[in-house]
């Protein structure tokens, strides 16, 4: 039981850090999206004497292809919402993991609360690919609204399929955990 508490606390620490990073770094990235100094796509932050440069290849993967920089203030504000939709789904996923590992830390292994966490995790894993596709389409519409060409594009990659399949596997695991929690409750009643 000590090992599961230690592992759960370690997992909770990592998940809390991830939760913070997903929200803060993506928000900061979108706020400073217009700070591309050259065509390489490198993102440069100047903080006093410190200069942080993010590689252009990394930042290109964050900016949808239909967005032309610099964005106006209105485009930046309205684009933030569709840009953050998938990130908020990840935040919900991380929050479900936090609830699950708190249960594990407290020694609650085969409870219906665990099953609920697994179900929530599976549903969000299945939904994230669709949220990503909707987000990229909305982001194209929002950032090209009022221009000559209105863009709407939906991206689909193999990583979306991977998330979808992992979501289905986690859903099956939630069903097995549900059966295990029922057996555990029956055993607790007979003892």
N, C-alpha and C positions, 0 to 999 in steps of 0.2 A: 504494500500500500504506500510505503514511503517513496518508492520509485515513481509511481504514477503521480504522486503529489509533486515531486521534484520536476518530472517531465512536464506536467501540466503548468506549473509556475513558469518554467522556461518557455513553453509554447505561448503562454499568456503574455509574457514580456515581448516576445517577437511579434505577436499579433497586434498588441497595442502600439508598438513602434510602427508597424506596417500601416495600421489604421491612420495614425498621425501623418505618416509620410504620404500616403495616397491622397489624402485630402489637401494637406498643406502644399506639397510640391506641385501637384497638378493645378491647384488654384494659383499659386505663385507663377507657374509657367504661363497660364492663360493671361494673367494680369500683365506680365512682361513680354507678351508674344511679339510686340512690335520692336523689340530690342535686337533685331537681326542686323548687324552692322554691314554685312557683305553678302554676296551671292552664295557663299559656301553653306549658309544656313546655320552657322554657329551662333549660339545664343550667349551673349556676354552680359554678365552682371558686374557692375562696379559698386563695391561697398567700401567706401573710404579708400584705403590704399590697396585693398584686396580686389583682385579681378578673377571672377569665376567664368570659365569658358566651357560651354557644353558643345560637344562635337556635333557638326552639322548632320552626320548620318543618324545620330540619335534623335535630334530635334525634328528631322524630316519625317520620322516615323510617328511623331506626335501631331504634326500639322497635316490635316487632310489636304490632298493635292489640289482641291478646288479653291483653297483659300489663297488670296493674293495679299501679301503684306505690303505696307502697313494697313491695319484695320482702323476704321474710324472708331470713335468712342462708343457710338451706338452699336456698331457691328460687334465690337469687343464685348459689350455688356449682354447683348442678345445672344451672342455665340457661346457665352459662358455656360448657359443652361444646357443646351444640347451636348456641349463638350463634356460637362460633368455628369451627365446621366449614367454612362457606364461606370464611372468612378464611384458614384453613389451606390450603384449595385454592388460593387466590390466592397464598399464600406459596410453595407448590410451583410454581405457574406462574412466579412471579418467579425462583425458584431455577433453573428450566429456562432462563429467559432469561439469567440470569447465566452459566450454563455455555455457552450458545450464543455470547454476546458475548465470552467469554473465548477461545473458539476463533477467532472472527473477529479479535480483537485480536492473537492469536498467528499470524495469517496462514493459518489452517486453514479453508478455505472449502468445498471439496467433499469432505468426509470422511463416513464412516458415523456418526461421533459427532454431526455436525451433523444428520444425518437422525434420529437418536434424539432429539435435542432437539426438533426440529420435531414428531415424533410425540408426544412427551410433552406438548408445548404443545397440540397439537390434541386429545388425549384429555382433558386437564383442561378446556379450553374447552368441549368437548362435555358434560363431566360437571358443570360448575359449576351450570347451571340445575337439574339434578336434586338436587344437593347442597343448593342453596338451598331447594328445595321440601321436602326431607326435614328440613332444619334448622328451617324455620319451623313445620312440624308438630310436631316433637319439642319445640321451645321452648314451644309452646302447651301441650302435655301436661305438661311438667315444671313450668311456672310456675302451672298451674291444678290440679295434682294435689292432692287432698284438699279441694278447694273444692266448692261445690254443683254447679257446672257445669264439667265437664271439657271443655276446648277442644282441638280439633285442626283446624288450618286449613292449607291449602296455597295458597301464592300463586304466581301465574304472571303475568309481565309480558312486554311486547314486548322488553325488554332481554335476557331469557332466550333468546328466539328469536334475537336478534342474536348472542349469544355462541355459540349452537349452530351457526348458519350460518358464523360466522367460524371456528369449530373445524373444520367440514367443509372450508372453503377452505384452512386451514392443513394439514389432512391431505392434500389434493391437492398442495399445495406440497411437503410432505414426500416424496410419491411422486416428484415431478419432481426434487427434490434427490437422491433415491436413484438415479434414473436418471443424473443428472449426476455423482454420485460414482462410479458404475460406469464411466462414460465416462472420467472423470478417472483412475481407477486403470488402465484399459486403456492410456491415453495415457502414463502414467508407466512402464508395463512396456515399451512399444514404443520409448521414447526411449533 
